Structures are given as structure tokens and as C-alpha cells.
Amino acid sequence: MKIGIIGAGNIGGNLTRRLTALGHQVSVANSRGPQTLTDLVEETGATAVTVAEAARGAEVVVVTVPLKNVPDLPSGLFDGAAEGFAVIDTGNYYPRRRDGRIAAIEDEGLTESRWTERHLGHPVIKAFNGTYAADILDRPRPAGDPERMAIPVAGDDESAKKTVRALVDELGFDTVDAGGIDDSWRQQPDTPVYGLRAGVEAVTRALAEASPVRTEEFRG
């Protein structure tokens, strides 16, 4: 597939490494410009592009930028993307450490991904937000392996969710359907599933045990 990745930090960089190794055609962008991605391009064979170019022709677009920077992404971000493309949102809200207070999340009760979706103007599939970046490289396992990790995946667009779950499977992880975007609070920071390295049964249980009450640490 043709995949665009917006954000070349820990998650974006390691997804670039794995997806190119699997034979996908990856375009990667960051806020500082293509000239800063030389090392990653040389390592992986990905194509460095501007943020505005990252989605062109893409069947999957990964948005993996700090939450506070989502509103600064250019308008028309998905112009030229492939028909029926899926958007993966890996983001998390860290009000005290990074993002500042976002009233729509804290006062209106929007999930983090619903807030992101509204700014992007396109449905998103929430995945990898609670995954350690190193695990993307170090912990893939074949289907049926008892040590294979499972990743929760939430989203309203069932076709896009199917595409994303298939891609996660190809990357070497099982998936658990975590419901729609309004249910995605179950995998936000400080929930039982966040950072959980476990299989389908444990991830399913952790999602069920989550509380919608935002803890003090994750309030601005």
C-alpha cells in the first residue's frame, strides 16, 4: 500500500521502519521539513515529503503529532488521497506535560480522538496510542504465537477500521475492536489498557475495566 506518515518521532519513525520493511511505499513528513529526514530516508527507503504532500495517493495516512499541534496542520491535508483512505490517529492528550488545557476535551467531554477528528475534518481510527514505540520494532510475533501482543483499535468507519486492523496484523500484532470514537476513552492515557503488553483476552478485559473519569494527572 501507499502510506503517508505525518510525524517522524518515536512512533512515526518506527512505523516508517516496519512498514517499509514489509514492502509498503511510505512517504514521511515532519514539521521541520524533508531536509531533516535524511537519515530516516537513507535507513528505510521511505520518501521524505512536506506535511502538505504526505497524503497524496495514500491509502492509509498516519497522524502522529503532539495533540496541541493538530490544529496547525495545513488545510486540505488529505487532498489527493486515495479513494476510501483510512486515517490512523496515534495521539494522546497530556495537558500538564505538553499540550496545555483543551476545554473541548475536559469541559465538553470529547474523547481525544473525536477532538482530533473534528480538526482534521475526516474520520479517524485510533490505534498505537498506548503502544511503546520500541515494541513496534521488537515485539512483532506471527499469528497464533502465545506471546503476540494485542492493540485496541477504535473508530466509527468500519471499512477504515478493517483496513487498519489488517495492517496491524501484518505488522505482527493482534487487534481488539474497542468500539467507536466516542468509546475511545477506554484506551486513553491512564486507563488499564494504556501501555499494556498483553494478548487479546487481557486487552479485552482491560478495556472493559476502564473508567470514563479523567484522573487528576491528566487534567489541565
C-alpha positions in Angstrom: 0.0 0.0 0.0 0.9 3.6 -0.3 1.1 5.0 3.2 1.6 8.6 4.4 3.1 9.3 7.8 2.8 12.7 9.3 5.2 12.9 12.3 8.6 11.3 12.4 9.0 11.0 16.2 9.3 7.7 18.0 6.0 6.1 16.8 6.2 7.7 13.3 9.8 6.7 12.8 9.3 3.1 13.9 6.2 2.7 11.8 8.2 4.0 8.9 10.9 1.4 9.5 8.5 -1.5 9.8 6.1 -0.6 7.0 9.0 0.0 4.5 10.5 -3.4 5.6 7.1 -5.0 4.8 7.3 -3.6 1.3 4.8 -0.7 1.6 5.5 2.6 -0.2 5.9 5.2 2.6 6.0 8.9 2.4 7.0 10.6 5.7 6.8 14.2 6.8 7.5 16.3 9.9 7.1 19.9 10.9 10.8 20.8 10.2 10.8 19.8 6.6 12.0 16.9 4.4 15.7 18.0 4.6 15.7 16.9 8.3 14.6 13.4 7.5 17.8 12.3 5.5 18.9 9.7 8.0 15.5 8.0 8.2 15.2 8.0 4.4 18.6 6.5 3.9 17.8 3.9 6.5 14.4 2.9 5.2 14.0 3.9 1.6 10.9 6.0 2.5 10.3 9.2 0.7 10.6 12.5 2.7 7.9 15.0 1.8 6.3 18.1 3.2 3.3 17.7 5.5 1.0 19.0 2.8 2.2 16.3 0.4 2.2 13.3 2.8 -1.4 12.1 2.0 -1.2 12.3 -1.8 -2.2 9.0 -3.2 -2.2 7.4 0.2 -4.5 4.6 1.1 -3.6 5.0 4.8 -2.5 8.2 6.5 -0.9 8.1 10.0 -1.2 11.3 12.0 1.3 11.0 14.8 1.9 14.5 16.1 1.5 16.2 19.5 -2.1 16.8 20.2 -1.6 20.5 20.6 -0.2 20.7 17.0 -3.2 19.1 15.3 -5.0 22.4 14.7 -1.8 23.7 13.0 -1.8 21.0 10.3 -2.5 22.6 6.9 -6.0 22.8 5.4 -6.5 20.4 2.5 -4.3 17.9 4.3 -6.0 14.9 2.6 -6.4 16.4 -0.8 -5.3 13.9 -3.4 -5.5 10.9 -1.0 -6.7 7.6 -2.5 -10.5 6.9 -2.5 -11.6 5.4 0.7 -8.4 6.1 2.5 -8.1 5.5 6.3 -6.6 7.9 8.8 -4.8 6.4 11.9 -4.7 8.7 14.9 -2.0 7.7 17.5 -2.3 10.9 19.6 -2.8 11.4 23.3 -3.7 14.4 25.5 -1.0 15.3 28.0 -2.3 18.6 29.5 0.3 19.1 32.1 3.4 17.7 30.3 2.9 19.2 26.8 -0.5 20.2 25.4 -2.0 22.7 27.9 -5.6 22.6 28.8 -8.1 21.8 26.0 -11.6 22.8 27.0 -13.5 20.7 24.5 -11.9 17.6 25.9 -12.2 18.5 29.6 -15.4 20.5 29.7 -17.4 19.2 26.8 -16.3 15.6 27.3 -15.0 14.9 23.8 -12.6 12.0 23.5 -9.2 12.9 22.4 -9.6 11.3 19.0 -13.0 12.9 18.5 -11.4 16.3 19.1 -8.6 15.4 16.6 -11.2 14.1 14.1 -13.1 17.4 14.1 -9.9 19.4 13.4 -8.9 17.0 10.6 -12.3 17.0 9.1 -12.1 13.3 8.4 -13.0 10.2 10.4 -10.0 8.6 12.3 -9.2 5.2 13.6 -7.4 5.3 17.0 -4.5 2.9 17.2 -1.0 2.7 18.6 -1.7 5.5 21.1 -0.8 3.2 24.1 1.9 1.3 22.3 5.6 1.7 23.3 7.4 2.8 20.2 10.2 0.2 20.7 7.6 -2.6 20.7 6.8 -1.8 17.1 10.3 -3.0 16.2 11.0 -5.5 18.9 7.7 -7.3 19.7 6.0 -8.4 16.4 5.0 -12.1 16.5 3.4 -14.4 14.0 -0.4 -15.1 14.2 -1.1 -17.7 16.9 2.1 -17.0 18.9 1.2 -17.1 22.6 3.4 -14.0 23.2 1.7 -12.0 20.4 0.5 -8.6 21.8 -2.9 -7.1 21.0 -3.6 -3.5 20.2 -7.0 -1.8 20.8 -8.5 -0.2 17.7 -11.4 2.3 17.9 -13.3 4.0 15.1 -16.7 4.7 13.5 -15.8 3.9 9.9 -16.0 0.1 9.7 -14.3 -0.1 6.4 -11.4 2.0 7.5 -11.2 0.0 10.8 -11.0 -3.2 8.8 -8.1 -1.8 6.7 -6.2 -0.6 9.9 -6.7 -3.9 11.7 -5.4 -5.8 8.7 -2.3 -3.5 8.7 -1.7 -4.0 12.4 -2.0 -7.8 11.9 0.6 -7.5 9.1 2.9 -5.6 11.5 2.8 -8.6 13.8 0.1 -7.7 16.4 -3.4 -8.9 17.1 -6.2 -6.3 17.4 -9.2 -5.8 19.7 -12.2 -3.8 18.4 -12.5 -1.1 21.0 -15.8 0.4 19.6 -16.4 3.8 18.1 -14.5 7.0 18.6 -16.9 8.0 21.4 -15.8 4.8 23.2 -12.1 5.5 22.7 -11.7 7.0 26.2 -11.2 3.3 27.2 -7.7 3.4 25.6 -6.7 7.0 26.6 -3.7 7.6 29.0 -4.0 6.2 32.5 -6.6 3.6 31.6 -5.8 -0.1 32.3 -5.1 -0.9 28.6 -2.7 2.1 28.1 0.8 0.6 27.8 -0.4 -2.9 28.4 1.7 -5.6 26.8 -0.7 -8.5 26.6 -2.8 -10.6 24.4 -6.4 -10.4 23.2 -8.0 -11.7 26.4 -6.2 -9.3 28.7 -6.7 -6.3 26.4 -10.4 -7.0 26.1 -10.7 -7.2 29.9 -8.7 -4.0 30.4 -10.9 -2.1 28.0 -14.0 -3.3 30.0 -12.4 -2.2 33.3 -11.8 1.4 32.2 -13.4 4.3 33.9 -14.6 7.4 32.0 -13.5 9.7 34.8 -10.3 11.6 33.8 -7.7 11.3 36.6 -6.2 14.4 38.1 -2.8 13.8 36.4 -4.5 14.1 33.0 -6.5 17.3 33.7 -5.2 20.7 32.8 
